[in-house]
Amino acid sequence: MNWANPQWLWLLLLLIPIIIYQLWSRSSRRSPSLTFSDTSELKNFSGSWKTYGRYLGALLQWIAFSLIVLAIARPQYQNTTVERNAEGIDIVITLDISTSMKAEDLKPNRLIAAKNVASDFVDERVSDRIGLVLFARQSFTVVPPTLDYKLLKRSLDEVEMGVIEDGTAIGMGIATAVNRLKESQAKSKIIVLLTDGENNAGEIDPVTAAGLAQSYDIKIYTIGIGTNGTAPYPVQDPIFGDRYQNIEVNIDEDMLTKIADMTEGDYFRATDTKKLKDIYEQINNLEKTNIKEIVYTDYQDLYPRFLLPGILFVILSLLSDRILFRSAVE
C-alpha cells in the first residue's frame, strides 16, 4: 500500500497534546457533591459504569481523528503491469565433440568448459530462440531453436563425446545449423561455432557451408578453442594405466577467420577458460535483443475504508458525550 499524500500523516502527532488535554480536562471537571458526616462506608461502593463512560467519547474522537488523517493521506493500492515487446534473435550453438576435446588445457577439459560457458551464455539471453547442434565426423541437431532454456541447458549438460564417429566435420556442423535457421523470420540469425581442430571429415567444405549461411543472411561467430603449442591429453595405457601425453594444437585459424568474415561475424581464439568466457560475453554484447517495455500503473484509492469509519466514530463520540454520558462529562 502506498500513500498519495504522506505529508498529512504528520498530523497524527497532534494526538499527543489532544489526548493529554482531554484527559486532564475531563478528570478535572467538578462533579455534583453531597456532604456526609461519615463517608467511611461509601468507600466500599464502586463507581457506576457512567463514571468511566465519560472517557468513551474522547477515545472515540481519537480513533476518528486518526482514521480521518489516514484518509486525507490517501492510501492507495498500486497495480503495475509491464508490457514487454522483444525482437528476438535466433541462435544455434554448434559444438565440436570430437575426442580431441578431452584435452585439459582448459579446465576441467575443453568440452566441459565449452558446455559450462555456453550454459552461462544461455542464461544471459532474453526472448531469443536458441538451438544446439553437435558435430564430429557427422553432425546432428540436439535441440532446434527454442525458448525452452531449461530443456536446452539440460541437453547441454548431457552432451558427451563418442556418441558419433570421431572426426571434425566443421562444414557439416555449419550446414546443419544453417538448415535450422534458413526458414527463421527473426531479425537476426547467428551461429556460434566452437571447434579445436581442422576440418578433416564430411561431404561439405566449411567455406562452401559459410557461403550457404551468407545466402540466408546468417552470421557466424567462430571460436578456436585450445592453448598455443601443445596441450595435455589423457590416455589409457594397458600397462601404465591412466597417464597424460602432450598433443599438438592444430586449429585452422585462417579458415575460421574466412568463415566469420564471409558472414560478417568474428573469429575468436580461446586459449583458456577465462578467455572463452570473455568471448561469449563479447558475442552477447554484440548481439543484443531489443526489448521495449511499456509500464502501466493503476491506482486504487483506499481512503473510503478509513474515511467512512472515521465519520462513524465522530457520530458515536457525539452520541456518547451528548446523550449516553452527558451528565458524566458536564
N, C-alpha and C positions, 0 to 999 in steps of 0.2 A: 504494500500500500504506500502511495506517495501523497505528499501534501502540496496543493497548488499555491497556498499562501502560508507557508510555515512560520512567517514572522509573527502571525497572530497568536501563536502558541505561547509567546512570552506573557500574554495576558493571564495565563494560569498562575503566574507568580503573585498576582493580586489576591489570590485566595488566602494567602498567609495573613495579611493585615485584616481582610474581611472576616476570617474565622476568629482572629483574636478579638476584634472589636465586638462581634456579635456575641461571643461567649461572655465577654466582660459586661456588655450591655444587658443581656438577659439575666445574668446572675446577680446584677446589682440593683435591679428593679425592686422597689418595696412592695411587699405583698400585704393584703389586709391582715390586721392583727387583733387579738383579744388579750385581755390582761387576766391572768390567773394567779391566785395566791400561792399555789404549789404546782409546779409543772413536772415534777419527777415522774408522775405516772404517764405523762404524754410522750416520754422518751421511747416507750415501747411501741408507739404507733408509727408504722411506716408511711411514707408519703403515698398519695394516690397516683394512679397512672397519669393523671393530668399534670402532676408536679414535674414529671420527666418529659411530658409531651411538649413542653414549651420549647424544647430544643429540636423537635422534629422539623418544624418549619424551616429553621436555619439549615439543618442538614439537607433538606430537600432543595433549598436555594443554592447551596454549594454544588450539589450534583448538577442542578440545572445550569448554573454558570459554567461549569466545566464542559458540559455537553454542547452548549451554545458556542463556546470558544472553539471547540474542536470542529463544529460545523462551519464556523467562519473560516477556519484554516483550510477548508475544502479537501477532505480526504478523497483520494481517487484510486481506482484500480486501473493499472496500466496494462494493456494488452498489445504487445508488439508482434507484428507479422513481417517476416522478411521474405521478399520475393526475389529469387536468385535466377538469373539467366546466364548460362555459360556457353561459350563457343568452344566445345571440346576438341581435343586433338586425339587422333588415333595413332597409337604407338605399338610397335611389335619389337619386343626384346628378343634378339636372335643370338643364341648362346652356343658356343663350341663345347661339346662334351667328349672330345677325343681324349685318349688316355694320357696324352701329354699334359692335360690339365691337372694331373696329380702332382706336378712339380710344386715344391714347397718354398719357392722364392716369395710368394705371397702367403700369408698365414691365415688359417692352417694349411691350405693349399689353394691353388688358383681357382678351382671350381667352387669350393665353399666360399671363398672370398667374393667371387663374382655373384654367387647366389645371394649372399647376405647384403651386398651393396645394392643389387638390383631390387631386393625386397624393400630396402630403405627408400629407394627411388620411387617405388610404387606408393609408399606412404606419403610422399610429398605431392603427389598429383591429385587434382580435384576435377571431377567431371570429365576425365579422359578415359577413353576405352583403351585398354592395354592388353596385348596378347603375348604369347610365348611360343617361340619356335626353337627347336634344338637341332643340331646337326653334328654329324661325324662323317662317315662315308656317305650316308644318306641324310635326308632332313625330314622332319615331320612337325606338325603343329600340335602342341600340347594343349594350349588354350587359345581360342580365337579372340580377337579384341573384345573385351568385356568390361563392364563396370563392377563386376563382382570381384573386388580386390581380395576378399578372403579366399576365394577359390584360386585366384592367381598366385597368392603368396603360399598357399598350401601346396600347389603344384610345383612352385619353385623349390620349396623345401624338400620335395620328394625326388628332385632331379638327381640321377645317378649316371655314372659312366658305365659303359658295357651293355646298354640296352640295344644298341645297334652296332654294326660292324665298325671297327676302328678306321680312322682316316680323317681328312679335313676337307670337306666339300663346301668351301665358302660360297661358291656360285650357287649351289643348290640351296644353301641356307637363305641367301638373298632372294632367290626365285620363289621359295615357299612363302617368305614374308610378304613379297610383292603380291602374290596370289591372294593373300588375306586382306590386303589393303586396296587393291585396284578398284573395287566397287564402292569404296568408302566415300561418303559425302561430307566428311569432316573438312574444316577449313585448312587443316594442316595434317599431313601424314608423314610419319617418320619411322625409320628403322634404326635401332641401336644394335649394332653388330659387334660382338666381342669374340676374339679368337687369339690363340697363342702361337699360330704357325703359318704355314704356307699352303696354298690350295694344291692338293695332291690327289683329289678324287672328284667324282661327279661328272655328269654329262654337260653341265653348263659352266662356261667360263665366268669368273667373277665380274669382269669388265662388261661382258655381254648382259649379265644379270643386272648390273648397275644401269646399263642403257635402258633396260626394261623398266626399272624403277623411275628413271628420268622421264620416260614417256608418260607415266602416270602421276607425275609431279610428286613423287615420293622422295623425301630427303633421307640420306643415310649418314649416320654418325658411326664411324668405325673406331674401335678400341683395340690396340695391340697390347696384350697382357703378358708380362714376363720381364724379368730383370735383364740387364745388359750382360753379355758374355755367357756364363753357364749358370744352371740352376740345380739345386739338389732334388733328386728324383728317387722315390722309394722303390726298391726291387726286392723280390723274394728269391733268395738263394737257397737251393735244396741242401747245400752243405753248411753255409754260414748263417742261414736264417735271414731275417729282415735286415737290410742294410741300405745305404744310400750311394748313388753314383751321380756324378755331375754330368748333366746333358747340356748340349749347346742350345742356346735360344735362337731360333731362326724365325723371324717374323718378316713377312713380305711387306714392309712399310711403304714401299713405292706403290704397290698395288692397292693397299688400303687407302693411301692418300689420294690416288687417282679416283677410286670409287667415291670417296667423300666429295672431292672437287666436282666430279661429273654431276652430282645430285645437289650441289650447294650445301653440303654438310661440312663436317670437320673430322679430321683424324686426330686421335689422342694416343699417347703411349703411357701405360700404367706399369711402372716398374716396382711398385709396392702397393699395399692395401690403401694407405693414405692417399696416394695419387689417384687410385681408382675411385675412391670416394669423392675426391675433388673433381674428377672428370664427370661423374654423374651429376654433381652439383652444378657444374658449368652447363651441361646439357639441360638440366632442369631450369636454369635461369634463361637459357637461350630460347627454350620452347615453353613460353608461358601461356596459360589458358586465360583468356579474357573473361572475367566474371563481373557482371553488373548486378548490383544489389539495390533494390528499392525497399525502403523500410516504411511500413505503415504502422502508426501508433494510434490506438483507440483508447480514449479515457472514459471511464465510467465514474460519474460523481457519486460519492457515498455519503455526502453531507446530510441527506434526509434521515439517514439512520441515526444521526446524532441530534439533528435539529428537532425532529418530532418528539423524541423522548425528553429533550430539554424543555420544550414548551409544556409538555405534560407535567414535568416536575415543578415548573413555575406555578401552574394551576393548583397542583396538590399542596404546594407550600402556602399559597394564598388561602386555600380551604382550611389548612391546618391552623394558620395564625388567626384567621378571621372568624372561623366557626367552631372547629373542634376544641382548640385550646385558647380561645380568646381571653378568658379570664386569667389564664396562667401567664400570658405574656403582657397583659395590661398593668 
